[in-house]
Amino acid sequence: MVGSAVAIHPACLGLYCGRTVLAVNGSLETYGDCGVCPRGQRTDENKICRECLGSPDRYDWLYLGFMAMLPLVLHWFFIEWYSGKKRLASPSFKKSSSALLQHITALFECSVAAIVTLLVSDPVGSLHIRSCKVKKLSDWYTMLYNPSPDYITTVHCTHEAVYPLYTIVFIYYAFCLVLMMLLRPLLVKKIACGLGKSDRFKSIYAALYFFPVLTVLQAVGGGLLYYAFPYIILVLSLVTLAVYMSASEVESFKDLLVRKKRLVVLVSHWLLHAYGIISISKLDKLEQDLPLLALVPAPALFYVLTAKYTEPSRILSEGGNGH
């Protein structure tokens, strides 16, 4: 059925079924039957498929930044984990520089992957991308809203209503994986001094496990992550900072300044705190939101100031003395 005006067509069933514009003649448009909208389009209030010509807003970019950070943080964690255990057994400058080079390589891989992902996205060759506006959680799960008019036949209208926020993450992960497999094995083979043949590639093996996990996480929970990631960042950064400072036996400001690595970890967590605060506030009102960044050092200061009162050995000794 083809017509020339919206009014003569009955409304399409379902939340995401729409009519594709077949032709435009002056102010008149010719529409097709109800069905799935093409990629890069979503339905308007009249259930007509319209091309998405907008740009991601600040919150969308912060979400993409969060999804881009996940593999990088995991790379750094596993590089430090496997190289750190060997350094404890036999510390050496070469092993420290080897880990540093791997950290830099991981940053390079993820940065190049992000740039290439933006370049191959529409419009191709530009770092700008066009996107559809996210209106509600169901926009991420259109496959759950395919209508069944007669309860037998299902009209499939599944499409990316949040284009390209859903699929662009998969593309980015694919480029990250390809670049890692091209660059990291050669680097590790040349610089991983003192590590056994099986140990030197363990950080790469770990990535082969966590990339599928991240892919499934995005596929299943992309919409939930979109709304919850600011709070996830704050909670995880607070917990990991407390665990790290406890494991490193940091009880004073002097303990923080003894090793550069501790300062790097502290500043990294402060950046994550700031990222989470900015994501929650969105900086819509600068005069109100910017002062919130002053809270960034608060968790670390609170930990250092109260660490001596919560030292387990002190609590046990006082308990044994009957205090």
N, C-alpha and C positions, 0 to 999 in steps of 0.2 A: 504494500500500500504506500503510495507516494502522494504527498500533498504539497501545498505551497504556503501554509500558515499553521501556526501552533494551535490555534483555536479549533480547527476542524479535526484534530487528532485527539483520541482519548489519551489520558495520561498513562505513561508507562508504569508497569508494576515494579515493585521493589525499590530499594533506596538508590541503587546505582545503575539501573537500566536507563538507557537514553536513546534518542534518535540522532543519527549522524546527519550532518548537513551534506546533502548531495550536490547542490548547486545554489548559486546566489544570482538572482536577477534583479538588480536594483535594490529595492527595499524588501523584496520577496525572497524567501529561502525555501528550498525544496528539501524535504526530510525523508529519510528511510524508515524502515521498521524499527521497533524497539529492539534493543540488543546491547551488546557490549560496546563501550566507547573505545576508539583507537588509543594507542599508547600516546601519552602526552596530553590527553584530553580528559575532562570529567564533566558530569552533568551540571547544568545550572538549575535555577528554581523552576524552569519550565520543562525539565527533563530533556534538554537538548545538549548534545555533546559539544562542548566548547574547548578550544585549544587553550592550554594554560600559558599565559604570557607574563605572569608575575615573576618575581624573584624571591628567593628564600629570605625570610625576615631574620632578625638577629638571633632569635631562639632556634630557628632551623639550623643556622650555621653553628651555633653552640652544640646542638645535638650531633651534627655531622663531625664536629671537632672531637666530641666525646667518643664517638664510634671509631674515629681515626686514631685516638690515643690508646684504645684498648690493646691492639696488637703491639704497639710500641712499648707500652708499660710491661706487657707480658714478656716481650723480647728481653728487655732490660732485666727483669726479675730473674729469668732463667739463665741469662748470661752471668749475672752476678752470683746466682745460686751455685752453678756448677764450677765456675772459676773460683769462687770464694772458698768452697770446701777444699780445693786443691791448695789454695794459698795458705789455709790454716795448717795443712799438713807440712808444706815446705814453701814458706814465703819467699818471693823473689820479685825483683823489679820487672823482669821480663813478663811474668804472669800478670802483674798489674797493668802493664802497658798493653798486653794482649787483650785483656778484658775491656780496657778503654777503647781500643780500636774496634772491637766488636760492638760496643755501645754506639760509637759514632756511625758505624756501618748500618746498624739497625735504624738509626735516625735518618740516615741518607735514603735507605730503602723505602721507608714509610713516607718521607717527604716527596720523593720522586713519584711514588705510587699515587699520592694525593694529587699532585700536579697533573699527571697523565690522566687520571680519572676525570678531573675537571675538563681537560682538553678534549677528551673523547665524548663528553656529554653534550647534549644539545644546548646552545649552538656550538657545533664542533669547532675546535681551534681557539676557543675563548675560555678564560678562567671564570667567566660569568655563566650561570646556568638559569634556565627558566624552570619554574615549578608551579605546582598546584597548591593552593592554600589548604592547610590542615584545619578542618573544622571540628572534628570529634574523633573519638577513639575508633569508632567503627570504620572510619576511612582507611585504616590500616588493614582491615580484615574483610574486604568486600566479598571474599569467597563464602563467607558465612551468611550473606544476605541475598543469595540467588532465589528469586521467587518461584513458587510452584502454583500456577493459577488453578489447575485442576487437581492438585495434590498428587499428580502422577508424573507429569512432564515438568522438568526444571528448566527455566530460562537462565542460561549462564551469562551473567553480566560481570564476571570477575575482571577487574582491571586495577591499575595502580592509581587510585584516587589521590594519593599523596606524591605523585610523580615529582622528582625522581628520588625522593628521600628513602624509599624502600630498596630499590634495586641498585642505587649508586653505591651503597655500602658493600654489596656483593662484588661489584666491579672493583672497588678499592681493595678488598681482601684478595681477590684474584691477582691483581698486579703486585701486591705485597708478597704473595707467595712465590710468584714467578721471579721477582727481583731477588728474593732471598735465596732461591735455589740457584740463581745465576751467579750471585756475588759471594755469599757467605761461605760456601764450602771451600772456594779457592783461597779466601782470606784466612779462614781458620786453619787450613792445611799448612799455610806458610808461617803463621805467627803464633799458633798455639803451642808454644814451647813447653816442654815438660809434662804435657798431658798425654795420656795413653791414646791409642787410636780410637778406642771406643768412647773415651771421655770427651775428646775434643769436639765431637759432633753432637753431644747430648742437647745443647741448647737449640740446635736445628731440629733434632728429633722432637723436642718438646713443642716447637712451632707446628710441626706436622700433626700434632694432636690438638693444640688449642685453636688453630684456624677452623677446623670443622666444627668445634664447639661454638666458636663465635658466629659462624655461619648459621647454625641451627638456632642460636640465641636470637639473631636478627630476624630469621624467618618466622619464628614462633612468637617472640616477645618484642618485636620492633616497636609496636604501638605503645606497649607498656613502658618500654625503655624511654620512648620519646617524652612521656609525661613524668617519669620518675627519675631520670638520670641526674638532675641536680642534687637530689637528696641521696642518691646512691653515691655520688662523688663525695659529698660531705661526710657521710657515715663511714665509708670505707677508708677515706683519708685520715679521719680521726682515729679509727681503730688501728690501722696499720702504723700510724705514727706512735701511738701508745705502745704497741707491741714492740716496735723497733727500739724505742727509747728504753723500754724495760729490758729487752734482751741485751742491749748495749750497756746496761747498768749506768744510765745517765741519771745523775742525782743532783747536778749543779750546772750552772752556766759554764764553769770551767771544763766540765766533762764534754760539753758540746764543742768547745773550741780546741780540744786536744787533737782531734783528727779532722782533716778536711772532708773526708767521706761523710761524717756525721752532719757537717754543715750543708753539704750537697743534698743529703736526704731531707734535712729540715726545710731548706728552701724549696725543694721539689714539692713537699707536702703543703707548704704555704701557697705555692702556685695553684695546687689542686683546690685548696680551701677557697682561694679567690675565685677560681673558675666556677666552683659550685655556687658561691654567693652571687656572682654575676648572672649565672644561669637562672637562679631563683628570682632575682630582682629584675632581670632583663635590662637594667639601667634605664628604665622608662623615665624616671625622674632623678636626674643626676644629683641634685642637691640633697635628695633624701637617701639615695642608694649608695653613693660613693662613700659616705662615712661608715657604712657597714663593713667596708674593706679593712677598717681599723681593727676588726675582730679577728683577722687572720692569724696573728701571733698568739691569740688568747689561749688556745688549747695547750700549746707548747709551754707557755709561761705558767699556766696552771699546773701542768705536770711537774715542772722543775721545782716550783714553790712548795708543792705538797708531797714530793717523792720521799723526802726524809721521814715524813709522818706515817707513810704506808709501807716502809721497808719491812719485809716479812721477818727478818732476823730480829729486828727491834721489837716487833709485836710479840714474837715468841719469847724473847728474853724478859719482856715486861710481864707477860703472862706467867712465866715461870717464877718470877719474883713476887707475884701476887699483887702487882700494881693494877 
